[in-house]
Amino acid sequence: MNRVWDYIGFAVWFSGLGYIVLWLLGSPDHLMLPPALHAVGVASAMLVPVRLLLCAVSRWRAAAGAALAVPMRKPAAVLRPRRRKPAHPLRPVKPRSHFGLRGMPE
């Protein structure tokens, strides 16, 4: 479900930036869009600065939290290499001298 929300967020972000560029560089013909598309475009364009502001705040809070945090040691389980299963030698297999089903009449 997280991936779906990521895709939806990208679509809203892309349409918002597109609507902003349409207003900045667009011709008077873009005013001929249906009102529903204008509503979706304005809503998406309003979410772009909100998302930028939220990203900046979260980065600022993460940087402040990382500066205050005491550096923690890694647990011993992370430092030790993983145990590997011992390699068992493969048993030799006798080659077949016939093909087909065994014990079936010919």
Contacts in CASP RR format, 6 or more apart in sequence:
PFRMAT RR
TARGET T0000
AUTHOR 0000-0000-0000
METHOD contacts of the structure
MODEL  1
MNRVWDYIGFAVWFSGLGYIVLWLLGSPDHLMLPPALHAVGVASAMLVPV
RLLLCAVSRWRAAAGAALAVPMRKPAAVLRPRRRKPAHPLRPVKPRSHFG
LRGMPE
12 44 0 8 1.000
12 47 0 8 1.000
13 44 0 8 1.000
13 47 0 8 1.000
13 48 0 8 1.000
13 51 0 8 1.000
15 40 0 8 1.000
15 41 0 8 1.000
15 44 0 8 1.000
16 41 0 8 1.000
16 44 0 8 1.000
16 45 0 8 1.000
16 47 0 8 1.000
16 48 0 8 1.000
17 45 0 8 1.000
17 48 0 8 1.000
19 41 0 8 1.000
19 42 0 8 1.000
19 44 0 8 1.000
19 45 0 8 1.000
20 45 0 8 1.000
20 48 0 8 1.000
22 30 0 8 1.000
23 30 0 8 1.000
23 45 0 8 1.000
END
